[in-house]
Amino acid sequence: MRHDHLITSKQLSRGDIETVLDYAAEIDADPSAVADRHADTLLGLLFFEPSTRTKMSFETAMKRLGGDVVDMGSVDSSSVKKGETLADTVRVIEGYTDGLVLRHPKQGAATMASEFVDVPLVNAGDGAGHHPTQTMLDLYTIRENAGLDDLTIGIMGDLKYGRTVHSLAYALTNFDAQQHFISPESLQLPREVVYDLHQQQDGTGIKEHDSLEGVLPSLDVLYVTRIQRERFPDENEYQKVAGEYQIDAETLAAASDELTVMHPLPRVDEIAPEIDETHHAAYFEQAHNGVPVRMALLDLLLSDDTRIGGDSNE
C-alpha cells in the first residue's frame, strides 16, 4: 500500500492540523509515553541544503520515538557529486529506510521525489516552495501563545522567497485569522500565492503593507523572517533590501503587551538581541517545539495512521 507523504501544508485540513497539534501536546507533556513506539524504525535524512534546527529536530524526534536515522551527509560526499539524479538517490535510500525526510534547493523537488518512493516522504523545505513541518510547529507555538481563532498576525520580511511564510499562510486559512503581510515591494508574496489566499478566504483575511508601523498595535503575533540572501539571483538586489526590516525594543513600544514575536530562525539582524529577554520573544520556544511536533508527525505517518494528510501531487 502506498503510504502518505507530507509535501505541502495545502494538503492539510483544519482537522488534520488539530490532530497533529493535540498529539504533539500529549507528547510534550509526557515524551516517555511514546519512547519505544518505533524501536525498529530507520528514518533517512537527505539534506541537499544546510540545516541546523530542522535536521537535528528530526533526528532527535526519531530517536525519542525509539528509532534511529541514517544520514546521506553532505552533497559533496555523496553520489550526487557524481551526477546521480534525485529520483535515483531517493529510490536507493528508500531501500535502507522506513521513511525519508528531504530538503532540496529546487521548488517542487519533494513532489517529484515522492512519485518514486513507497515509504512516507516528508518535505523539509523545497527552495522557495513549502516547509510543512515548520508550519506545524509554528501553529503549535501560535496556539500555545495566542490561539488560532480570532487571531491577527503580521508576517514580515522576505515573503517572496520565504517557504515558511508560504506554508504558514496557506495553513492559517483553515482558521479565523487576519493575516497582514509586511515587506518591501520587491519581496511581496508571489501573486499566485496571494490569489490562492484570496480564493480561500474571500479576500477578507488578507492584507498587504510596506510598513509595520500602522498595523503593529493590532497584532497578536508578529512572525519575522530574514531576508534570504541565498535565494536572490542578483547580489545587488539583495543589498537594496538587506537590513530594511528590523525590530528592537523601541519598535515594540507601540505593540500590545500580549504580542508574541516569532521567527523560524536563523536570524541575522532582523530581531535585536535585546528582544530575547522580553516576554514577547517566543522564537526559542518555537525551535524547541519542533521536537514534539515532529515526533507526532512521524508517529502518525510511520504507523500507517490515516488521520492526517494524504498523497499529494501539489
C-alpha positions in Angstrom: 0.0 0.0 0.0 1.3 3.4 -0.9 1.9 5.4 2.3 1.1 9.1 2.7 3.6 11.8 2.0 3.7 15.3 3.6 4.7 17.7 0.9 2.8 20.9 1.5 0.5 22.5 4.1 -2.1 22.9 1.4 -2.9 19.2 1.7 -3.8 19.6 5.4 -7.3 20.3 6.7 -8.2 22.0 10.0 -8.9 18.6 11.4 -5.5 17.3 10.2 -3.8 20.2 11.9 -5.6 19.8 15.2 -4.9 16.1 15.3 -1.2 16.7 15.0 -1.2 19.6 17.4 -3.2 17.8 20.0 -1.0 14.7 19.8 2.1 16.9 20.0 0.8 18.5 23.2 0.3 15.0 24.7 3.9 14.1 23.7 5.3 17.4 25.0 3.6 16.6 28.4 4.9 13.1 28.6 7.6 12.1 26.0 8.2 8.8 27.7 4.7 7.5 26.7 6.0 7.1 23.1 9.6 6.3 23.8 9.5 2.8 22.3 6.9 3.3 19.6 9.4 2.9 16.7 12.2 0.7 18.1 12.9 -0.9 14.7 12.4 2.1 12.5 15.0 3.9 10.4 14.5 7.4 9.0 16.6 8.6 6.1 17.8 12.2 6.1 18.5 13.7 2.7 19.5 17.3 3.1 20.8 19.0 -0.1 20.9 22.3 1.7 22.3 23.4 5.0 20.1 22.9 8.1 20.5 23.0 11.9 17.1 23.1 13.6 15.1 21.0 11.0 17.7 18.3 10.6 18.6 18.0 14.3 15.0 18.1 15.5 14.0 15.3 13.0 16.9 13.2 14.3 16.0 14.0 17.9 12.3 13.2 17.2 13.1 9.8 15.6 15.5 8.8 18.4 13.0 9.9 21.1 10.4 7.6 19.4 12.9 4.7 19.9 14.1 4.6 16.3 17.3 5.8 14.5 18.4 7.8 11.5 20.7 7.2 8.5 22.1 10.4 7.0 23.1 10.9 3.4 25.6 13.5 4.6 26.8 16.4 2.5 26.1 16.6 -1.2 29.9 16.8 -1.8 30.5 13.5 -0.2 27.6 11.7 -1.9 27.0 10.2 -5.3 25.1 13.3 -6.2 28.5 14.8 -6.8 29.0 12.2 -9.5 25.8 13.2 -11.3 23.2 10.9 -9.7 19.7 12.1 -10.1 17.4 12.9 -7.2 15.0 10.1 -8.4 17.8 7.5 -8.2 19.0 8.8 -4.9 15.6 8.5 -3.2 14.9 5.1 -4.7 18.2 3.8 -3.4 17.9 5.2 0.1 14.2 4.1 0.3 15.6 0.5 0.3 17.5 1.2 3.5 14.8 3.0 5.5 11.2 3.2 6.6 10.7 6.9 5.8 12.5 9.8 4.1 13.0 13.5 5.0 14.1 15.6 2.1 15.4 19.2 1.8 16.3 20.4 -1.6 17.0 23.8 -3.2 14.7 23.3 -6.1 11.0 24.1 -5.7 8.9 21.1 -6.5 11.7 18.6 -5.7 9.8 16.9 -2.9 6.7 16.4 -5.1 8.8 14.8 -7.8 10.7 12.6 -5.4 7.5 11.4 -3.7 6.5 9.9 -7.1 9.4 7.4 -7.0 9.1 6.0 -3.4 6.6 4.0 -1.5 7.8 4.9 2.0 6.5 8.1 3.6 8.4 11.2 2.4 8.4 14.4 4.3 9.3 17.7 2.6 11.7 19.6 4.9 11.9 22.5 2.5 12.0 22.8 -1.3 13.6 26.0 -2.4 11.1 28.9 -2.1 8.2 26.4 -2.1 6.9 24.8 1.1 8.0 23.7 4.5 5.0 22.0 6.1 6.6 20.6 9.3 7.9 24.1 10.1 4.3 25.3 9.7 3.1 22.7 12.1 5.5 23.8 14.8 4.7 27.4 14.1 1.0 26.7 14.5 1.7 24.8 17.7 3.6 27.8 19.1 0.9 30.3 18.0 -1.9 28.1 19.6 0.1 27.9 22.9 0.6 31.7 23.0 -2.3 33.4 21.2 -4.8 30.8 20.0 -5.6 30.1 16.4 -9.0 31.6 16.1 -9.8 35.3 16.4 -6.1 35.8 15.5 -4.4 38.8 14.0 -1.0 38.0 12.7 1.7 40.1 11.0 4.2 38.2 8.7 7.2 40.4 7.9 10.3 40.2 5.8 11.1 38.1 2.8 7.7 37.0 1.7 8.7 36.3 -1.9 11.3 33.5 -1.3 10.2 32.5 2.2 8.9 29.0 2.1 8.0 29.1 5.8 5.8 32.1 5.0 4.0 30.4 2.1 3.3 27.3 4.1 2.1 29.2 7.2 -0.2 31.5 5.1 -2.0 28.6 3.5 -2.4 26.7 6.8 -3.9 29.8 8.5 -6.7 29.9 6.0 -8.2 27.0 8.0 -8.7 29.3 11.0 -10.3 32.6 11.8 -7.1 34.5 11.2 -6.5 38.0 9.8 -3.1 37.9 8.0 -1.1 41.1 7.4 1.9 40.7 5.1 4.6 43.3 5.6 7.5 43.6 3.1 9.3 45.8 0.6 7.6 45.8 -2.8 10.4 43.6 -4.3 9.8 40.9 -1.7 6.0 40.8 -1.6 4.2 37.4 -1.6 4.2 35.8 -5.1 1.0 36.9 -6.9 -0.1 33.3 -7.3 0.0 32.8 -3.6 -2.0 36.0 -3.0 -4.6 34.8 -5.5 -4.9 31.4 -3.8 -5.2 33.0 -0.3 -7.9 35.4 -1.5 -9.8 32.4 -3.1 -9.6 30.5 0.2 -10.6 33.4 2.4 -12.7 35.5 0.0 -10.1 38.2 0.4 -11.3 39.3 3.8 -8.4 37.9 5.8 -5.5 39.0 3.7 -3.9 42.5 3.6 -0.5 43.7 2.3 1.6 46.5 3.7 5.0 48.1 3.1 5.4 49.2 6.8 4.9 47.6 10.2 4.1 50.9 12.0 0.4 51.2 11.1 -0.5 47.6 11.8 1.7 46.7 14.8 -0.7 47.8 17.6 -3.4 45.4 16.4 -1.2 42.3 16.2 -1.5 39.2 18.4 1.6 37.7 16.7 4.4 39.1 14.7 6.2 36.5 12.6 9.6 37.9 11.4 11.7 36.3 8.7 15.2 37.1 7.5 16.0 38.4 4.0 17.3 35.3 2.4 20.5 36.2 0.6 21.0 32.7 -0.9 17.7 33.0 -2.8 18.5 36.2 -4.6 19.6 35.7 -8.2 21.4 39.2 -8.1 23.5 40.3 -5.2 22.7 44.0 -6.0 19.0 43.3 -5.5 19.8 41.7 -2.1 21.8 44.8 -1.0 18.9 47.1 -1.8 16.7 45.5 0.9 19.2 44.0 3.4 18.6 45.3 6.9 15.5 47.2 5.8 13.0 45.4 8.1 14.3 45.2 11.7 12.7 45.3 15.1 14.1 46.3 18.5 12.7 47.4 21.9 11.9 50.8 20.6 9.9 49.3 17.7 7.8 47.2 20.1 6.9 50.2 22.3 3.8 50.6 20.2 2.8 46.9 20.4 0.3 45.2 22.6 1.6 43.8 25.8 0.4 40.4 24.7 2.2 40.4 21.4 4.1 37.2 20.6 7.2 37.6 18.4 8.2 34.6 16.4 11.0 33.7 13.9 11.7 30.4 12.1 15.5 31.1 12.6 18.3 31.5 11.8 18.1 35.3 12.3 20.7 37.7 11.1 19.9 41.3 12.2 16.2 41.5 11.9 15.5 41.0 15.6 17.7 42.8 18.1 19.1 40.6 20.9 17.5 42.8 23.4 14.1 41.4 22.4 15.3 37.9 23.6 14.9 38.8 27.3 11.3 40.2 26.9 8.1 38.3 27.4 7.4 38.9 23.7 10.1 36.5 22.4 8.9 33.0 21.5 11.4 32.0 18.8 13.5 29.7 21.0 10.3 28.1 22.4 9.3 27.8 18.7 12.5 25.9 17.9 12.0 23.6 20.9 8.5 22.8 19.7 10.0 21.2 16.6 10.7 18.0 18.5 7.3 17.1 19.9 5.6 18.2 16.7 7.9 16.2 14.5 7.5 13.2 16.9 3.8 13.4 16.4 4.0 13.7 12.7 6.5 10.9 12.3 4.5 8.6 14.5 1.3 9.3 12.6 3.0 8.8 9.2 5.1 5.8 10.1 2.3 4.0 11.8 0.1 3.8 8.7 -2.2 6.3 10.5 -4.8 7.6 8.1 -5.8 10.6 10.3 -3.7 13.2 8.5 -2.9 14.4 5.0 -2.9 12.1 2.0 -0.9 11.5 -1.1 -0.1 14.9 -2.6 0.5 15.9 -6.2 0.6 19.7 -5.3 
